[in-house]
Amino acid sequence: MLDVARVREDFPILGTQVHGCPLVYLDNSATTQVPECVLDRVAGHYRTSNANVHRGMHYLAHASTSALEGARRTVAAFAGAPSEDGVVFTRGTTDALNMVARGLAYLIQPGDRVVVSVMEHHSNYVPWQQLCAERGARFEVVGLDERGDVDLDELARVLDGGTTAAGGPAATADAAGNARGPVRVVALAGCSNVLGSVLPARRVADMAHAAGALFVLDGAQIMRHGVVDMQALGCDYLAFSGHKMMAGTGIGALVGTMGSLELLRPRDFGGEMVGEVTRERTTWDALPLRLEAGTPNYVGAVALAAACDYLNALGRNDVAAWEDELATHALERLRAIDGLHVLGNPRKRCGLVSFTVDGVHPLDLCTLVDARGVALRSGHNCAQPLLDLFGLTSVARLSPAFYNTREEIDYAAEQIECAVTMLRAAR
């Protein structure tokens, strides 16, 4: 069981005063705070080991390369990768998903199908949408069931050659008149960043593979929430970001099986990723380097490994259990506020609650509670197709992390209720 008071000591930023009030940071689905041990690891690398990696023959080059490849081994173990060579360092989840979409483009033929859900973050929606438009393929969007989970019955129909419940582009031939072809890719989020809906990833992986499709899992919202083992989940590609799991910004990973990564054509070209360059041709280096063009964010990789070590030391299941308790408590407190509506009632919720309040704009609400030190998120959360489904353009979101407390949830709920009262009175 987590000692939350002791854990909070690892995050000095939590002692910040905001507008004269103690900071209550509840925007962790957007970005988590960074513990001292990760900051120390980054500073230590710059102080003692900093040099460009892989090519240099001097001491610091070897030390820095060793730190990068050690980080790769740590991340591979954390994510359940079948091999450390199955970890490609990226700028984050968005970069990783674009790498997969662009890397598989040559395999997508007119009439082929790519399947996503309506609840995807734009990062796992727009790349596939654009790929299908360029390749003359069919972009099929599976809906949600009555609880706000991905509709697995509809997904099964689509994978079996049927259409989406919404019809539209998925129910007819493409613009060139091509017949509906096989599903090549199923790309879904492990957890919705708006509804908190957790995907039964193993079941979906089995469904996708039975249809002959590759399964891409957007792991941005799940990587710090319990043990995520890509082999156990059965995904071909797992993408995630360091800034959502205590590692800071600008670093993430694409983790895959060696077979699935071998399918990817390099998206970027330059140093590090080549085997031989002549006037006539270029050959690629072995994985994972062929997908890591240029100088990698090796210090970011060191930070990501340090964050993995930190979460392992805390106990990943203990972290998940406390975050689940906080989310459940937040649900209870928020639902008691008159006119407040929580989006979705998923069978399994992961770490966040999105809501609207009758007669109150989310931006106004979040601005007012910020004046009392409470950090929430407002907006479409890069999930406009999902909000369109609900007839909304904006929501408020509360997302706790394991360093938050029940008392902070109570305080945030009180400030939300006060802000609602003020905003209604001002109408």
C-alpha positions in Angstrom: 0.0 0.0 0.0 1.3 3.4 -0.9 2.5 5.8 1.7 1.1 8.9 -0.1 2.5 11.4 2.4 6.0 10.1 1.8 5.5 9.8 -2.0 4.6 13.5 -2.1 8.0 14.4 -0.7 9.4 13.2 -4.1 7.5 16.0 -5.9 8.5 19.4 -4.4 6.3 21.2 -7.0 3.2 19.9 -5.1 4.1 22.4 -2.4 3.6 25.3 -4.8 1.2 28.1 -3.8 -1.1 29.2 -6.7 -2.9 32.6 -6.3 -2.2 32.3 -2.5 -3.7 28.8 -2.3 -2.0 25.4 -2.1 -1.7 23.7 -5.5 -4.1 20.8 -6.1 -2.8 19.4 -9.4 -5.5 17.2 -11.0 -4.4 17.4 -14.7 -2.3 14.3 -14.7 -3.9 12.8 -17.9 -2.3 15.7 -19.7 1.1 15.7 -18.0 2.4 14.2 -14.8 4.9 15.8 -12.4 8.5 14.6 -12.3 10.0 13.2 -9.1 13.4 14.3 -7.8 15.0 10.9 -8.7 14.3 11.4 -12.4 15.5 15.0 -12.2 18.7 13.8 -10.5 19.2 11.1 -13.1 19.0 13.7 -15.9 21.2 16.2 -14.2 23.7 13.5 -13.3 23.9 12.4 -16.9 24.7 15.9 -18.1 27.2 16.4 -15.3 29.1 13.1 -15.7 28.3 11.3 -19.0 27.1 13.6 -21.7 28.3 12.9 -25.2 26.7 11.9 -28.5 25.9 8.2 -28.8 26.8 5.2 -30.9 29.6 6.6 -33.1 32.2 8.1 -30.8 35.3 6.1 -29.6 36.1 8.2 -26.5 35.2 7.5 -22.9 32.2 9.9 -22.6 30.7 8.6 -25.9 30.8 5.0 -24.6 29.4 6.1 -21.2 26.5 8.0 -22.9 25.8 5.1 -25.3 25.8 2.7 -22.4 23.3 4.8 -20.6 21.0 4.9 -23.7 21.1 1.2 -24.3 20.6 0.5 -20.6 17.5 2.7 -20.7 16.3 0.7 -23.7 16.6 -2.5 -21.7 14.8 -1.0 -18.8 11.9 0.3 -20.9 11.7 -3.1 -22.7 11.3 -4.9 -19.4 8.8 -2.3 -18.2 6.6 -2.7 -21.3 7.0 -6.4 -21.7 8.8 -6.1 -25.0 10.0 -9.5 -26.5 13.4 -7.9 -27.0 15.2 -4.7 -26.1 15.6 -4.2 -29.9 11.9 -3.9 -30.0 12.0 -0.5 -28.3 12.2 2.5 -30.5 12.6 5.8 -28.7 10.3 8.5 -30.1 9.2 12.0 -29.1 6.1 10.6 -27.6 2.9 8.7 -28.4 1.9 11.0 -31.3 5.3 10.5 -32.9 5.2 6.8 -32.4 1.7 6.4 -33.9 2.7 8.5 -36.9 5.8 6.4 -37.3 3.6 3.3 -37.5 1.1 4.8 -39.9 3.7 6.2 -42.3 5.8 3.0 -42.0 2.9 0.8 -43.0 1.6 3.0 -45.8 3.2 0.9 -48.5 1.1 -2.1 -47.4 -2.2 -0.3 -47.6 -3.9 -0.7 -50.9 -7.1 0.9 -52.4 -10.1 -0.7 -50.7 -8.2 -2.0 -47.7 -9.6 -1.0 -44.4 -8.2 0.6 -41.2 -10.3 0.5 -38.1 -10.3 2.9 -35.2 -13.0 3.9 -32.6 -14.9 7.2 -32.2 -13.2 7.8 -28.8 -9.7 8.0 -30.1 -7.4 10.8 -29.3 -6.6 12.8 -32.5 -3.1 11.2 -32.4 -4.6 7.8 -33.1 -7.3 9.0 -35.4 -5.9 11.7 -37.8 -2.8 9.7 -38.9 -5.0 6.8 -40.0 -7.6 9.0 -41.5 -5.0 10.8 -43.6 -3.3 7.5 -44.6 -6.5 6.1 -45.9 -7.3 9.3 -47.8 -3.8 9.1 -49.5 -3.9 5.4 -50.3 -7.6 5.1 -51.3 -8.3 2.9 -48.3 -11.4 2.8 -46.1 -11.3 4.5 -42.7 -13.8 2.8 -40.5 -14.8 4.2 -37.1 -16.4 1.9 -34.6 -18.8 3.4 -32.1 -19.4 2.9 -28.4 -21.9 0.9 -26.4 -24.4 2.3 -24.0 -21.8 2.6 -21.2 -19.1 4.3 -23.2 -16.9 1.4 -24.0 -15.8 0.5 -27.5 -18.7 -1.5 -29.0 -17.0 -4.9 -29.4 -20.1 -6.4 -31.2 -19.8 -3.7 -33.8 -16.0 -4.2 -34.0 -16.7 -7.9 -34.6 -19.1 -7.1 -37.5 -16.6 -4.8 -39.1 -13.8 -7.3 -38.8 -16.1 -9.9 -40.3 -16.7 -7.7 -43.4 -19.8 -5.8 -42.1 -20.2 -2.1 -41.7 -20.2 0.3 -38.8 -23.5 1.1 -37.2 -23.3 4.7 -38.4 -23.0 3.6 -42.0 -21.7 6.5 -44.1 -18.3 6.0 -45.7 -17.9 2.6 -44.1 -21.0 1.3 -45.7 -20.1 2.0 -49.4 -17.2 1.6 -51.8 -14.5 4.2 -51.7 -14.4 7.2 -53.9 -12.6 5.2 -56.6 -15.3 2.6 -56.6 -13.1 -0.1 -55.0 -14.7 -2.9 -53.2 -14.3 -3.3 -49.5 -11.0 -5.1 -48.8 -9.4 -6.7 -45.8 -8.8 -5.0 -42.5 -5.1 -4.3 -42.3 -4.9 -2.3 -39.1 -7.0 -2.0 -35.9 -5.7 1.0 -33.9 -7.4 1.7 -30.5 -6.6 3.4 -27.2 -5.9 1.4 -24.1 -7.9 4.0 -22.2 -10.0 6.9 -23.4 -8.6 10.3 -22.3 -12.1 11.6 -22.0 -14.3 8.7 -20.8 -11.6 6.8 -18.9 -12.9 3.6 -20.6 -10.4 0.8 -20.4 -10.1 -1.4 -23.5 -10.1 -5.2 -23.1 -6.9 -5.2 -25.2 -6.2 -8.9 -25.2 -9.7 -9.7 -26.5 -9.4 -7.0 -29.2 -5.9 -8.3 -30.2 -7.3 -11.8 -30.7 -10.2 -10.4 -32.7 -7.8 -8.3 -34.9 -5.4 -11.1 -35.5 -8.2 -13.6 -36.3 -9.1 -11.1 -39.1 -5.5 -10.9 -40.3 -5.0 -7.4 -39.0 -2.2 -5.7 -37.1 -3.2 -4.4 -33.7 -1.9 -1.0 -32.6 -2.4 0.0 -29.0 -2.3 3.7 -27.9 -0.9 3.3 -24.4 -0.6 6.9 -23.5 -3.2 6.8 -20.6 -2.4 3.3 -19.2 1.4 3.0 -18.8 1.6 4.2 -15.2 -1.7 2.5 -14.3 -0.7 -1.1 -13.3 1.4 -3.6 -15.2 1.2 -3.2 -19.0 2.8 -6.2 -20.8 2.6 -5.9 -24.5 3.2 -9.6 -25.1 0.4 -10.5 -22.6 -1.9 -8.0 -24.3 -1.1 -9.4 -27.7 -0.5 -6.1 -29.4 1.8 -5.7 -32.4 2.6 -2.1 -31.5 2.4 -0.2 -28.2 2.9 3.6 -28.2 3.4 5.7 -25.1 4.8 9.0 -23.8 7.2 9.7 -21.0 5.4 12.9 -19.8 2.3 10.9 -18.7 4.4 8.7 -16.5 6.8 11.0 -14.6 9.6 11.2 -17.2 9.2 14.7 -18.6 8.4 15.8 -22.2 9.9 15.0 -25.6 10.4 11.3 -25.0 8.3 8.2 -25.6 8.6 4.8 -27.1 7.2 2.6 -29.8 7.4 -1.0 -28.6 6.7 -3.8 -31.0 7.4 -7.4 -31.8 10.4 -7.8 -34.1 8.2 -9.0 -36.9 5.9 -6.0 -36.7 8.8 -3.5 -36.5 10.4 -5.2 -39.5 7.3 -4.3 -41.5 7.9 -0.5 -40.9 9.7 1.4 -43.6 11.8 4.2 -42.1 9.8 7.5 -42.0 12.8 9.7 -41.3 16.3 9.7 -42.9 19.7 10.9 -41.8 22.4 9.9 -39.4 22.5 6.8 -37.2 19.8 4.8 -39.2 21.9 3.9 -42.2 24.0 0.9 -43.0 25.8 2.2 -46.1 25.3 5.3 -48.2 26.7 5.5 -51.8 25.8 7.8 -54.7 23.4 5.1 -56.0 21.7 3.7 -52.9 21.3 3.6 -49.1 20.8 0.6 -46.9 19.4 0.6 -43.4 20.9 -0.4 -40.1 19.3 -3.1 -38.0 16.5 -2.5 -35.6 15.9 -0.4 -33.7 18.4 2.1 -35.1 16.9 2.2 -38.6 13.8 3.9 -37.0 15.8 6.4 -34.9 17.2 8.9 -37.4 19.5 11.5 -36.1 20.8 12.1 -32.6 18.2 10.5 -30.3 16.9 12.1 -27.2 19.3 10.0 -25.2 18.9 12.0 -22.0 15.1 11.8 -22.4 15.6 8.0 -22.7 17.6 8.0 -19.4 14.7 10.0 -17.8 12.2 7.5 -19.1 14.1 4.6 -17.7 14.4 6.4 -14.3 10.6 6.9 -14.3 10.2 3.2 -15.0 12.5 2.3 -12.1 10.6 4.7 -9.8 7.2 3.2 -10.7 8.5 -0.3 -10.2 9.9 0.6 -6.8 6.6 2.1 -5.7 4.7 -1.0 -7.0 2.8 -0.6 -10.2 -0.3 -2.4 -8.9 -0.3 -0.3 -5.7 -0.1 2.9 -7.8 -3.1 1.7 -9.9 -5.1 0.7 -6.8 -4.7 4.2 -5.2 -5.5 6.0 -8.5 -8.6 3.8 -8.8 -9.7 4.8 -5.3 -9.2 8.5 -6.0 -11.1 8.3 -9.2 -14.0 6.5 -7.5 -14.0 9.1 -4.7 -14.0 11.9 -7.3 -17.0 10.3 -9.1 -18.9 10.2 -5.8 -18.2 13.8 -4.9 -18.8 15.2 -8.4 -22.1 13.3 -8.9 -23.4 15.0 -5.8 -23.2 18.4 -7.4 -26.5 19.6 -8.8 -26.6 19.7 -12.6 -23.2 18.0 -13.1 -23.1 15.2 -15.6 -20.2 12.7 -15.8 -19.4 11.4 -19.3 -19.5 7.7 -19.6 -20.0 4.8 -17.2 -17.4 2.3 -18.4 -17.1 -1.2 -17.1 -13.6 -0.3 -16.1 -12.5 3.3 -15.5 -8.8 4.4 -15.5 -7.8 7.5 -13.6 -10.0 10.3 -14.9 -13.5 11.8 -14.8 -14.8 14.2 -17.5 -17.9 16.2 -16.9 -20.2 19.0 -17.9 -22.4 21.2 -15.7 -25.8 22.6 -16.8 -25.5 26.3 -17.8 -21.8 26.5 -17.1 -19.0 26.5 -19.7 -16.1 24.3 -18.8 -13.5 27.0 -19.5 -15.2 29.4 -17.1 -15.4 26.7 -14.5 -11.8 25.7 -14.8 -10.7 29.3 -14.7 -12.5 30.0 -11.5 -11.2 26.9 -9.7 -7.7 27.7 -10.8 -8.0 30.9 -8.8 -8.4 28.6 -5.8 -5.3 26.5 -6.7 -7.1 23.6 -8.4 -5.6 22.5 -11.8 -8.2 20.9 -14.1 -8.4 20.6 -17.8 -11.0 22.1 -20.1 -11.5 21.8 -23.9 -12.1 19.1 -26.4 -9.1 17.1 -25.2 -8.1 16.3 -28.7 -11.1 14.0 -29.1 -13.5 16.0 -31.2 -15.3 13.1 -32.9 -16.1 11.7 -29.4 -17.4 15.1 -28.2 -19.4 15.4 -31.4 -21.1 12.1 -30.5 -22.2 13.7 -27.2 -23.2 16.9 -28.8 -20.5 18.8 -27.0 -17.5 21.0 -27.9 -15.9 21.1 -24.5 -15.7 19.3 -21.2 -14.0 19.7 -17.9 -11.7 16.9 -16.7 -10.3 15.9 -13.3 -7.5 13.3 -13.5 -5.7 12.3 -10.2 -2.3 10.6 -9.9 -0.9 8.4 -7.1 0.6 11.5 -5.4 -2.9 13.0 -4.9 -5.0 12.6 -1.8 -8.6 12.2 -0.9 -8.5 15.6 0.8 -7.4 17.2 -2.5 -10.3 15.6 -4.2 -12.7 16.9 -1.6 -11.2 20.4 -1.8 -11.5 20.3 -5.6 -15.1 19.2 -5.5 -15.9 22.0 -3.0 -14.3 24.6 -5.3 -16.1 23.2 -8.3 -19.4 23.5 -6.5 -18.6 27.1 -5.4 -17.7 28.0 -9.0 -20.9 26.5 -10.3 -22.9 28.6 -7.8 -21.0 31.8 -8.7 -21.4 31.3 -12.5 -25.0 30.5 -12.3 -25.6 33.6 -10.2 -23.8 35.7 -12.8 -26.1 34.7 -15.6 
